[in-house]
Amino acid sequence: MPILAGKVVIPDADLSVSFIRAGGPGGQNVNKVASAVQLRFDLAGTAALTDAVKYRLRALAGRRL
C-alpha cells in the first residue's frame, strides 16, 4: 500500500471519470449537456488498500457500493 506523508495514494488506473446528465432542474439545457462528473473507484481491484480497509469501506458504504 503506497503511503505518502500519512496518506494513501490511489493509482490513476483504479479511478474512472465520466460526464453524465445531472438530475434536477436545468432550464433550457436540461437533458442536453453532461453537467455532472461521476468518479468511480475500483475497490475490489485496487492494490492501494489492505483487505481490512476494503472490508471496512464495504461495511460503511452498505448498499451505496
C-alpha positions as CSV (number, residue, x, y, z in Angstrom):
1,M,0.0,0.0,0.0
2,P,1.7,3.2,-1.1
3,I,1.7,5.9,1.6
4,L,2.9,9.4,1.2
5,A,3.1,11.6,4.3
6,G,0.5,9.5,6.1
7,K,-2.0,9.5,3.2
8,V,-3.0,6.7,0.8
9,V,-2.1,7.2,-2.8
10,I,-4.7,5.8,-5.2
11,P,-3.3,5.0,-8.7
12,D,-5.0,6.6,-11.6
13,A,-5.7,3.1,-13.0
14,D,-8.1,2.5,-10.1
15,L,-10.2,5.5,-11.0
16,S,-12.5,6.3,-13.9
17,V,-14.2,9.6,-14.7
18,S,-17.3,10.0,-16.8
19,F,-19.6,13.0,-17.6
20,I,-23.3,12.5,-17.2
21,R,-26.5,14.4,-17.3
22,A,-27.3,15.7,-13.8
23,G,-30.8,15.2,-12.4
24,G,-33.0,18.1,-11.2
25,P,-34.0,21.4,-12.8
26,G,-31.7,22.6,-15.6
27,G,-33.5,25.3,-17.6
28,Q,-33.0,25.3,-21.3
29,N,-30.1,22.9,-21.2
30,V,-31.9,20.1,-19.3
31,N,-31.2,16.7,-20.8
32,K,-28.9,18.3,-23.4
33,V,-25.5,18.6,-21.8
34,A,-23.4,16.5,-19.5
35,S,-23.4,18.7,-16.4
36,A,-22.2,16.3,-13.7
37,V,-19.0,14.4,-13.2
38,Q,-19.0,10.8,-11.9
39,L,-15.9,9.5,-10.3
40,R,-15.7,5.7,-9.8
41,F,-13.1,3.8,-7.7
42,D,-12.3,0.1,-8.3
43,L,-12.4,-1.0,-4.6
44,A,-12.2,-4.7,-5.4
45,G,-9.3,-4.4,-7.9
46,T,-7.1,-1.9,-6.1
47,A,-3.8,-2.9,-4.6
48,A,-3.6,0.5,-2.8
49,L,-5.7,-0.7,0.2
50,T,-5.4,-3.6,2.5
51,D,-8.1,-6.2,2.7
52,A,-9.1,-4.9,6.2
53,V,-9.6,-1.4,4.8
54,K,-11.6,-2.7,1.9
55,Y,-13.8,-4.7,4.3
56,R,-14.4,-1.6,6.4
57,L,-15.2,0.6,3.4
58,R,-17.7,-2.1,2.2
59,A,-19.4,-2.1,5.6
60,L,-19.6,1.7,5.8
61,A,-20.9,2.1,2.2
62,G,-23.6,-0.6,2.6
63,R,-26.0,-0.5,-0.4
64,R,-24.3,2.5,-1.9
65,L,-21.3,0.4,-3.1
